[in-house]
């Protein structure tokens, strides 16, 4: 009787091991396929129409991979609309400009674009909302901050007290402006102010075009001030109070995009990277399940 019990236990163990390796083989095959396709998965495998969701969190910088994905989204006829979901205190002017252009191109391609602001959507975070057909914000969202800032620090007095001195060899008088080792010259201050002013004018032009407001009114608001979402609605910088639910309802009412339609995030990673991430996760889960079934636990690797 004991022999039959042992055989039954061994048989179950072998079945579990066989199931684990079958799953590993399937996941490996999916990984290889993802690597082979390299970003060109069949549309049939990815499903039907959907609403693309572009999450923008943290500092906004120039991201070529994300811009490439947005270019691909422009050509994807399954995308019925785009939600730009922002929670960002700002970033670089160039990063905001790149996303502004890419989102504008999505709208020019016939995709309805709606921006939804979270806790913060200021400076470059506000800039990337401007191409949207409609902008939603929470009442307490911090937004606005229309302007450009260039900061540096200067420690020449401290270095003098410590008996330190920096030497710079430059090809011209403005090459080391600004420098932490000496004060700005009047010439350097004027040159850098011109750069900041030009970037500021570009930002103002985006607001004028995106919000269809008179330039004089935009410049009155574009003094760097931060507003709440409620203040921004009153000032004309935001259209309405709400979140993703209200944005989806507006898309349904104005563009006949069903509220129940699937939403998928725009992921800057390549198909191969996404396939590898998914396969790795599934393989790890399958491995842990097999170890637990055998009575082994990670960390101790001792039987229960």
C-alpha positions in Angstrom: 0.0 0.0 0.0 2.8 2.4 0.9 4.5 1.6 -2.5 1.3 2.6 -4.4 1.1 5.8 -2.4 4.7 6.7 -3.3 4.1 5.9 -6.9 1.0 8.2 -6.9 3.0 11.0 -5.3 5.8 10.6 -7.9 3.3 10.6 -10.7 1.7 13.9 -9.5 5.1 15.4 -9.2 6.1 14.5 -12.7 2.8 15.9 -14.0 3.5 19.2 -12.3 7.0 19.3 -13.7 5.8 18.5 -17.2 3.1 21.3 -16.9 5.8 23.8 -15.8 8.1 23.0 -18.7 5.2 23.1 -21.2 4.3 26.5 -20.0 8.0 27.6 -20.2 8.1 26.3 -23.8 5.0 28.3 -24.8 6.2 31.5 -23.1 9.6 31.0 -24.7 8.0 30.7 -28.1 6.0 33.9 -27.5 9.2 35.7 -26.5 11.1 34.5 -29.6 8.1 35.6 -31.8 8.1 39.0 -30.1 11.8 39.4 -30.7 11.4 38.3 -34.3 8.6 40.6 -35.1 10.5 43.5 -33.4 7.5 45.8 -33.0 5.3 44.6 -35.9 2.7 42.4 -34.2 -0.3 41.6 -36.3 -3.3 43.9 -35.7 -5.5 40.8 -35.5 -3.6 39.6 -32.4 -3.9 43.0 -30.8 -7.6 43.2 -31.1 -10.1 45.8 -32.4 -10.8 49.5 -31.8 -9.7 51.2 -28.6 -9.0 54.5 -26.9 -5.3 55.2 -26.5 -4.2 56.5 -23.1 -0.9 58.5 -22.9 0.2 58.8 -19.3 2.7 61.6 -18.7 4.1 61.5 -15.2 7.1 63.2 -13.6 9.6 65.5 -15.3 8.9 65.9 -19.0 12.0 65.4 -21.2 12.8 64.6 -24.8 11.9 60.9 -25.3 12.5 59.7 -28.8 11.0 56.3 -28.2 7.8 57.8 -26.9 7.7 60.2 -29.9 8.1 57.2 -32.2 5.2 55.4 -30.6 3.0 58.5 -31.0 4.0 58.6 -34.7 2.9 55.0 -35.0 -0.4 55.7 -33.2 -1.1 58.4 -35.7 -1.2 55.7 -38.4 -3.2 53.2 -36.4 -6.8 53.3 -37.6 -7.9 51.2 -34.6 -7.4 54.2 -32.3 -10.7 56.0 -32.0 -9.4 58.7 -29.6 -6.5 59.7 -27.4 -6.5 60.5 -23.6 -3.5 62.5 -22.5 -3.3 62.0 -18.8 -0.9 64.4 -17.1 0.6 64.5 -13.6 3.8 66.5 -14.1 5.3 69.6 -12.5 7.0 70.5 -15.8 10.3 69.7 -17.5 12.4 71.0 -20.4 11.0 73.3 -23.0 12.4 71.0 -25.8 10.7 67.9 -24.1 7.4 69.8 -23.9 7.7 71.0 -27.5 8.4 67.5 -28.8 5.3 66.1 -27.2 3.2 69.2 -28.1 4.1 68.6 -31.8 3.4 64.8 -31.6 0.0 65.3 -29.9 -0.9 68.0 -32.4 -0.1 65.6 -35.2 -2.4 63.0 -33.7 -5.2 65.5 -33.7 -4.4 66.6 -37.3 -4.6 63.0 -38.3 -8.3 63.0 -37.2 -7.9 61.5 -33.7 -10.0 63.3 -31.1 -7.6 64.3 -28.3 -8.6 65.1 -24.7 -6.3 66.1 -21.9 -6.9 65.1 -18.3 -4.9 66.8 -15.5 -4.1 65.1 -12.3 -2.6 66.6 -9.2 -0.1 68.8 -11.2 0.1 69.9 -14.8 2.3 73.0 -14.7 4.7 74.6 -17.1 5.7 71.9 -19.7 3.0 69.8 -18.1 0.5 72.4 -19.2 2.2 72.8 -22.6 1.5 69.2 -23.5 -2.2 69.7 -22.8 -2.6 72.6 -25.3 -3.1 70.5 -28.5 -6.1 68.8 -26.9 -9.6 69.6 -28.1 -10.8 69.7 -24.5 -8.9 70.0 -21.2 -10.2 68.6 -17.9 -8.7 69.3 -14.5 -9.5 68.7 -10.9 -10.6 71.7 -8.9 -7.4 71.4 -6.8 -5.1 70.6 -9.8 -2.0 72.9 -9.8 -1.6 74.1 -13.4 -0.5 77.1 -15.3 3.0 78.3 -14.5 3.4 79.5 -18.1 6.9 80.7 -18.4 10.6 79.7 -18.7 13.3 79.6 -16.0 17.1 79.3 -16.3 18.9 78.9 -13.0 22.5 78.7 -12.0 24.6 79.2 -8.9 27.7 81.2 -8.2 30.3 80.4 -5.5 33.1 82.8 -6.2 32.9 84.5 -2.8 33.0 81.2 -1.0 35.9 80.0 -3.1 37.8 83.2 -2.3 37.4 82.6 1.5 38.7 79.1 1.0 41.7 80.3 -1.1 40.5 78.6 -4.2 40.5 80.1 -7.7 39.1 78.7 -11.0 40.6 79.3 -14.4 38.7 79.0 -17.6 40.1 79.0 -21.2 37.2 79.8 -23.6 36.8 80.4 -27.3 34.7 83.5 -26.6 33.5 85.7 -23.7 30.1 84.0 -23.5 31.2 80.3 -23.6 31.3 80.0 -19.8 28.1 82.0 -19.1 26.6 81.1 -16.7 29.5 79.8 -14.6 29.4 78.8 -10.9 32.9 80.2 -10.6 32.3 83.9 -11.5 29.4 86.3 -11.6 27.4 86.8 -14.8 28.7 89.6 -17.0 26.3 92.1 -18.4 26.9 90.7 -21.8 26.3 87.2 -20.6 23.1 88.2 -18.8 21.8 89.9 -21.9 22.5 86.8 -24.1 20.9 84.4 -21.7 17.9 86.7 -21.2 17.4 86.6 -25.0 17.3 82.8 -24.9 14.8 82.7 -22.1 12.6 85.4 -23.9 12.6 83.4 -27.1 11.5 80.2 -25.4 8.9 82.2 -23.5 7.5 83.6 -26.8 7.3 80.1 -28.2 5.3 79.0 -25.1 3.0 82.0 -25.3 2.3 81.3 -29.0 1.3 77.7 -28.1 -1.2 78.9 -25.6 -2.6 81.5 -28.0 -3.1 78.8 -30.7 -4.3 76.1 -28.4 -6.7 78.1 -26.3 -7.7 80.6 -29.1 -7.1 83.5 -26.7 -5.8 87.0 -27.6 -2.0 87.3 -27.1 -2.4 90.2 -24.7 -4.6 88.2 -22.4 -2.2 85.2 -22.5 0.7 87.4 -21.7 -1.2 88.8 -18.7 -1.6 85.3 -17.4 1.8 84.1 -18.4 3.8 85.6 -15.6 4.7 82.2 -14.1 1.8 82.1 -11.7 0.4 78.7 -10.6 -3.4 78.3 -10.6 -5.8 75.8 -9.2 -8.0 73.9 -11.7 -10.9 76.0 -10.7 -9.0 79.3 -11.3 -7.7 77.9 -14.6 -11.3 77.3 -15.8 -12.3 80.8 -14.9 -9.2 82.2 -16.8 -9.9 80.1 -19.9 -6.8 77.9 -19.7 -8.9 74.8 -18.9 -12.3 73.8 -20.2 -14.0 71.9 -17.4 -13.6 70.2 -14.1 -13.4 66.4 -14.3 -11.2 63.4 -14.7 -11.0 60.4 -17.1 -14.7 59.5 -16.5 -15.9 62.9 -17.6 -13.4 62.9 -20.6 -14.8 59.5 -21.8 -18.3 60.8 -21.4 -17.5 63.9 -23.5 -15.9 61.7 -26.2 -19.1 59.6 -26.3 -21.3 62.7 -26.6 -19.2 64.6 -29.1 -17.4 62.0 -31.2 -19.5 58.8 -30.7 -16.6 57.0 -29.0 -18.4 54.5 -26.7 -17.6 54.9 -23.0 -17.2 51.1 -22.8 -14.6 50.9 -25.5 -11.3 49.4 -24.2 -8.5 51.8 -23.1 -4.8 50.9 -23.7 -1.8 52.8 -22.5 0.7 53.9 -25.1 3.9 52.2 -24.0 7.2 53.5 -25.4 8.9 50.1 -25.0 9.3 48.1 -28.2 7.2 45.0 -28.8 10.2 42.8 -28.1 10.8 44.5 -24.7 7.1 44.1 -23.8 7.1 40.5 -24.9 10.3 39.8 -22.8 8.8 41.6 -19.8 5.6 39.6 -20.0 7.4 36.3 -20.6 9.8 36.9 -17.8 7.0 37.7 -15.4 4.9 34.6 -16.4 8.0 32.3 -16.3 8.9 33.6 -12.8 5.3 33.1 -11.6 5.2 29.6 -13.0 8.5 28.7 -11.4 7.4 30.0 -8.0 4.1 28.0 -8.3 6.0 24.8 -9.1 8.4 25.4 -6.1 5.5 26.0 -3.8 3.7 22.9 -5.1 6.8 20.9 -4.2 7.0 22.4 -0.7 10.0 24.6 -1.4 10.0 28.3 -0.6 12.2 31.1 -1.9 14.8 32.4 0.5 15.2 29.3 2.7 14.9 26.6 -0.1 13.9 24.2 2.7 10.9 21.8 2.4 7.8 22.8 4.4 
